[in-house]
């Protein structure tokens, strides 16, 4: 994610800022990729702290307009959890916008989001034909830790959920192209195999013993759909780690140049190599504070090929190139 210029003075702004350091209200314009000091602001600004601009007074911003179902405000912590969930959604949508997804120049359908609070039973998260369902309770640190340990997952965050489920939607968009499915099946396998049976087998038997040779995560080994979603999410992780590193003006001998922009990098092997090398250093910094590794994954040769495949399709897919 970029670091942004202050439109009314000196200093920088971060992606989630609502005001400058001196308290001047500002909002993010996702089309210009810049902060502006004037309304119209999103109608959700006072409700959940949305800091994007709207097309007109009293309207939703581009991101909030994609939320077809919002959580029941009567359920405990629904509103604060919804606010954090929408913040993660804005982050991921803006990342994807760097490759033209879901912007006005994208001729395809944007996702619709069902962001639901949990009552007595968990909300099943997933994607069906353009609709992404997310449990806003997944921002709760206690619940996230409990589920991460129960599922033996090294990484589980709301941004991670957004990237994973939106990646399913991106597959659905790309599958409408005549030239995508054959290439996908050659790389990931035939997605027409029984999905429900594959997941049941995964949760009953676990991943294959040699899963690390071909997959990024154990869940990716369950079915080609999940392999795609996990791989695409990881490409978004790695690209944004590299972009945020460069935008923060941190230096590394791995960076190709001082002005390098990871989202503009056409060579997937270079992008993946640089990002993976950067994670080694950042993981080491996290350990100095007794924190878990920022990116606790190892990229096999097969996983790198899959990441390169996803990179190619995500960079050109939104505009049908």
C-alpha positions in Angstrom: 0.0 0.0 0.0 1.2 3.5 -0.8 1.9 6.3 1.6 -0.1 9.4 0.6 0.6 13.1 0.4 -1.3 15.5 2.7 -3.5 17.6 0.4 -3.6 20.5 2.9 -0.2 20.7 4.4 3.1 18.9 5.1 3.5 15.3 6.1 2.1 12.0 4.9 -1.2 10.2 5.3 -1.9 6.5 5.7 -4.6 4.6 3.9 -7.0 4.5 6.8 -6.7 8.2 7.9 -9.9 10.3 8.4 -8.0 13.5 9.3 -4.6 15.0 9.0 -2.4 15.3 12.0 -3.9 18.8 12.8 -7.4 17.4 12.6 -8.5 18.6 9.1 -11.0 16.1 7.7 -9.9 14.3 4.5 -11.1 11.4 2.5 -9.6 8.9 0.0 -10.5 9.2 -3.7 -9.9 5.6 -5.0 -10.1 6.8 -8.6 -7.4 9.4 -8.2 -5.6 7.3 -5.6 -5.1 10.4 -3.5 -6.6 12.1 -0.4 -8.9 15.1 -0.8 -10.0 17.6 1.8 -13.6 18.2 0.6 -16.9 16.3 0.6 -19.0 14.5 -0.5 -17.9 11.9 2.0 -19.3 8.3 2.2 -22.5 8.2 4.1 -20.9 5.4 6.3 -18.3 7.8 7.5 -20.0 8.6 10.8 -21.3 5.0 11.2 -18.3 2.8 10.6 -15.5 5.3 10.0 -15.4 4.8 6.2 -12.8 7.3 4.8 -13.6 7.1 1.1 -15.4 9.8 -0.9 -18.9 9.3 -2.4 -20.1 10.2 -5.9 -22.7 12.6 -4.4 -23.9 13.8 -1.0 -25.7 11.1 1.0 -24.4 8.2 -1.1 -22.1 5.2 -0.4 -18.6 5.2 -1.6 -17.5 2.6 -4.2 -16.5 0.1 -1.6 -19.6 0.4 0.7 -21.9 0.3 -2.3 -20.7 -3.3 -2.9 -22.0 -4.4 0.5 -25.4 -5.8 -0.3 -26.0 -7.1 3.3 -24.7 -5.5 6.4 -24.6 -7.1 9.9 -27.5 -7.0 12.2 -26.7 -4.1 14.6 -28.6 -5.8 17.4 -26.0 -8.5 17.7 -23.0 -8.0 20.1 -20.1 -6.0 18.6 -21.7 -6.0 15.2 -20.9 -2.4 14.3 -17.3 -2.2 15.5 -16.6 -5.6 13.8 -18.3 -4.4 10.7 -16.1 -1.2 10.7 -12.9 -3.3 10.8 -14.2 -5.6 8.1 -15.1 -2.8 5.8 -11.6 -1.3 6.4 -10.0 -4.6 5.3 -12.3 -4.7 2.2 -11.3 -1.2 1.2 -7.6 -2.1 1.5 -8.0 -5.2 -0.7 -10.2 -3.5 -3.3 -7.7 -0.7 -3.6 -4.9 -3.2 -4.0 -6.8 -5.0 -6.8 -7.6 -1.6 -8.4 -3.9 -1.3 -9.1 -4.5 -4.0 -11.7 -7.8 -2.3 -12.7 -10.2 -4.8 -11.0 -13.5 -3.3 -10.0 -12.8 0.2 -11.2 -14.8 2.1 -13.7 -12.6 0.9 -16.5 -13.3 -2.8 -15.6 -16.0 -4.0 -17.9 -17.0 -6.9 -15.7 -19.2 -7.3 -12.7 -17.9 -6.2 -9.2 -18.4 -8.5 -6.2 -21.4 -8.1 -3.9 -20.6 -8.6 -0.2 -22.7 -10.2 2.5 -21.0 -9.1 5.7 -22.8 -10.9 8.5 -22.5 -10.9 12.3 -22.5 -14.2 14.1 -25.3 -15.2 16.5 -25.3 -18.6 18.1 -23.9 -20.3 15.0 -20.8 -19.4 12.9 -21.3 -17.7 9.5 -20.2 -20.0 6.6 -17.8 -17.8 4.6 -17.5 -18.3 0.8 -18.3 -17.2 -2.7 -21.1 -18.1 -5.0 -21.5 -16.5 -8.5 -20.2 -13.0 -7.5 -21.4 -12.9 -3.9 -18.8 -13.0 -1.2 -20.0 -13.8 2.3 -17.8 -12.9 5.2 -18.3 -13.2 9.0 -17.4 -9.9 10.6 -16.7 -11.7 13.9 -13.5 -12.8 12.3 -11.9 -9.5 13.4 -12.2 -10.6 17.0 -8.7 -11.5 18.2 -9.9 -14.2 20.6 -12.1 -15.9 18.0 -9.4 -15.7 15.3 -6.8 -17.3 17.6 -9.2 -20.1 18.6 -10.1 -20.9 15.0 -6.5 -20.5 13.7 -5.3 -23.1 16.3 -8.3 -25.4 15.7 -7.6 -25.4 12.0 -3.8 -25.4 12.4 -3.4 -22.3 10.3 -0.2 -20.2 10.5 -2.0 -17.1 9.3 -5.6 -15.9 9.7 -6.7 -12.2 9.4 -9.6 -10.3 7.9 -7.4 -9.1 5.0 -6.5 -12.7 4.4 -10.1 -13.7 4.3 -11.0 -10.9 1.9 -8.2 -11.8 -0.4 -9.1 -15.5 -0.4 -12.8 -15.1 -1.0 -12.4 -12.4 -3.5 -10.0 -14.6 -5.3 -12.8 -17.2 -5.7 -14.8 -14.4 -7.3 -11.9 -13.5 -9.6 -11.7 -17.1 -10.7 -15.4 -16.9 -11.5 -14.9 -13.8 -13.6 -11.9 -15.3 -15.4 -13.8 -18.6 -16.1 -16.2 -16.7 -18.4 -13.2 -16.3 -20.8 -12.7 -18.9 -23.5 -9.0 -19.0 -23.0 -8.8 -19.4 -19.2 -10.2 -22.8 -18.1 -7.9 -25.1 -20.2 -4.8 -23.2 -18.9 -6.2 -23.3 -15.3 -6.8 -27.0 -15.4 -3.4 -27.7 -16.8 -1.8 -25.8 -13.8 -4.2 -26.5 -10.9 -6.2 -29.6 -11.9 -9.8 -30.1 -12.9 -12.1 -28.0 -10.7 -15.1 -30.1 -11.8 -14.3 -32.8 -9.3 -16.8 -33.1 -6.4 -16.0 -30.1 -4.2 -18.0 -31.2 -1.2 -16.4 -34.7 -1.2 -13.0 -33.2 -1.6 -13.4 -30.9 1.5 -14.9 -33.8 3.5 -11.9 -35.9 2.6 -9.5 -33.0 3.5 -11.0 -32.5 7.0 -11.2 -36.2 7.6 -7.8 -37.4 6.3 -5.8 -34.1 6.2 -3.4 -33.1 3.5 -1.2 -35.5 1.5 2.2 -36.1 3.2 4.1 -34.3 0.5 1.7 -31.3 0.3 4.6 -28.8 0.8 6.1 -29.8 -2.6 3.0 -28.6 -4.6 0.9 -26.3 -2.4 1.3 -23.1 -0.3 -1.0 -24.3 2.5 -2.7 -27.5 3.6 -6.1 -26.1 2.6 -4.8 -25.4 -0.9 -4.4 -29.2 -1.3 -8.1 -29.9 -0.8 -9.4 -28.9 -4.2 -8.3 -26.9 -7.3 -10.7 -24.1 -6.4 -9.0 -23.7 -3.0 -5.6 -24.1 -4.5 -6.4 -21.1 -6.8 -7.9 -19.0 -4.0 -5.0 -19.7 -1.7 -2.4 -19.0 -4.4 -4.1 -15.8 -5.6 -4.4 -14.6 -2.0 -0.7 -15.2 -1.5 0.2 -13.4 -4.7 -1.8 -10.4 -3.2 0.0 -10.8 0.1 3.4 -10.8 -1.5 2.8 -8.0 -3.9 1.4 -5.8 -1.1 4.3 -6.6 1.2 6.7 -5.5 -1.4 4.7 -2.4 -2.4 4.3 -1.3 1.3 8.0 -1.9 1.9 9.0 0.3 -1.1 6.3 2.9 -0.3 7.7 3.3 3.2 11.1 4.2 1.7 12.8 1.2 3.3 15.9 0.0 1.4 17.1 -3.4 0.5 19.6 -4.7 -2.0 16.8 -6.9 -3.3 14.8 -3.9 -4.6 15.4 -3.5 -8.4 15.4 0.3 -8.1 14.4 3.1 -5.8 11.3 3.8 -7.9 10.3 0.2 -8.3 6.5 -0.4 -8.3 5.6 -4.0 -7.6 2.1 -3.7 -9.1 3.6 -2.5 -12.4 6.2 -5.3 -12.5 5.6 -7.4 -15.6 8.0 -10.2 -14.6 6.3 -12.5 -12.1 9.6 -14.3 -11.2 11.2 -11.0 -10.3 8.2 -9.9 -8.2 8.0 -13.2 -6.3 11.7 -13.4 -5.7 12.0 -9.9 -4.4 8.9 -10.2 -2.2 10.0 -13.6 -0.8 13.4 -12.2 0.1 11.9 -9.2 1.8 9.7 -11.4 4.0 12.8 -13.1 5.3 14.1 -9.8 6.7 10.7 -8.7 8.0 10.1 -12.1 9.7 13.4 -11.5 11.5 12.3 -8.1 12.7 9.1 -9.6 14.1 11.1 -12.2 16.0 13.0 -9.3 17.7 9.7 -8.4 19.4 8.6 -11.9 20.1 5.9 -11.8 17.4 5.0 -14.5 14.9 6.5 -14.4 11.5 4.7 -11.9 9.2 4.8 -14.4 6.3 5.2 -17.9 7.8 5.3 -19.8 4.4 7.9 -21.4 2.2 7.5 -21.2 -1.5 8.2 -24.4 -3.4 9.1 -24.4 -7.1 5.6 -25.6 -7.9 4.0 -22.9 -5.8 6.2 -20.3 -7.5 4.9 -21.5 -10.9 1.3 -21.2 -9.7 1.9 -17.7 -8.3 3.4 -16.7 -11.7 0.3 -18.1 -13.5 -2.0 -16.1 -11.2 0.1 -13.0 -11.6 -0.3 -13.2 -15.4 -4.1 -13.6 -15.3 -4.8 -11.0 -12.6 -2.6 -8.3 -14.3 -4.5 -8.7 -17.6 -7.8 -10.2 -16.7 -9.8 -7.2 -15.6 -9.6 -5.5 -19.0 -9.8 -8.6 -21.1 -6.2 -8.4 -22.4 
